[in-house]
Amino acid sequence: MNDRSLLVALMLCLAGCGKAEDGYQRYTVSGTVNLDGKPLETGEIVFYPRKEGPVVSGAPIQNGKFSLPESTGLTAGGYRVAIKSEVVEGGGSAEDQFENPPSVRSLIPAKYNTETTLTAEVMHGPQNVLNFDLKSE
């Protein structure tokens, strides 16, 4: 490998590291969400900066797991965390939709979503694993 090829390879490697396009250093964040001791089947997790900050980010929850890669990850600091999971109930047949419309029911208590008390701290570094154990009561 000549010097020019080595330089190009090094530049390509470095292009994948460091700050996101918005100029903020973001970090990979992953973890688990359990409801009453069982993995939450599906849902969403959203991180809101506690102080005025540059990044609100979220990820889907599948089988109790979520992951935000560095490209859409979080900056270091404190966050309020909201978790959402809903089911559609009722509704009946297509002809019945107008008389008996389906309703949406949240599986997650308000204290974990619309009135969240959950918080998280994202640290400088590659490993930010956040686990949330929620109770439906």
ChimeraX attribute file (.defattr): number of C-alpha atoms within 10 A of each C-alpha:
attribute: neighborCount
match mode: 1-to-1
recipient: residues
	/A:1	6
	/A:2	6
	/A:3	8
	/A:4	9
	/A:5	10
	/A:6	11
	/A:7	12
	/A:8	11
	/A:9	12
	/A:10	11
	/A:11	11
	/A:12	11
	/A:13	10
	/A:14	10
	/A:15	10
	/A:16	11
	/A:17	11
	/A:18	14
	/A:19	15
	/A:20	15
	/A:21	8
	/A:22	9
	/A:23	9
	/A:24	14
	/A:25	17
	/A:26	24
	/A:27	25
	/A:28	20
	/A:29	22
	/A:30	17
	/A:31	15
	/A:32	18
	/A:33	26
	/A:34	17
	/A:35	16
	/A:36	12
	/A:37	10
	/A:38	12
	/A:39	18
	/A:40	23
	/A:41	14
	/A:42	17
	/A:43	21
	/A:44	18
	/A:45	18
	/A:46	16
	/A:47	21
	/A:48	20
	/A:49	21
	/A:50	14
	/A:51	10
	/A:52	7
	/A:53	12
	/A:54	13
	/A:55	17
	/A:56	15
	/A:57	15
	/A:58	20
	/A:59	20
	/A:60	18
	/A:61	22
	/A:62	16
	/A:63	15
	/A:64	19
	/A:65	19
	/A:66	22
	/A:67	20
	/A:68	19
	/A:69	13
	/A:70	19
	/A:71	16
	/A:72	18
	/A:73	23
	/A:74	29
	/A:75	25
	/A:76	17
	/A:77	14
	/A:78	18
	/A:79	22
	/A:80	19
	/A:81	20
	/A:82	22
	/A:83	26
	/A:84	20
	/A:85	18
	/A:86	13
	/A:87	12
	/A:88	10
	/A:89	11
	/A:90	11
	/A:91	15
	/A:92	13
	/A:93	10
	/A:94	9
	/A:95	9
	/A:96	11
	/A:97	12
	/A:98	11
	/A:99	9
	/A:100	13
	/A:101	13
	/A:102	15
	/A:103	10
	/A:104	10
	/A:105	11
	/A:106	12
	/A:107	15
	/A:108	21
	/A:109	17
	/A:110	15
	/A:111	14
	/A:112	20
	/A:113	20
	/A:114	12
	/A:115	10
	/A:116	14
	/A:117	12
	/A:118	16
	/A:119	16
	/A:120	17
	/A:121	16
	/A:122	20
	/A:123	16
	/A:124	15
	/A:125	10
	/A:126	11
	/A:127	12
	/A:128	18
	/A:129	15
	/A:130	15
	/A:131	15
	/A:132	18
	/A:133	13
	/A:134	20
	/A:135	12
	/A:136	11
	/A:137	6
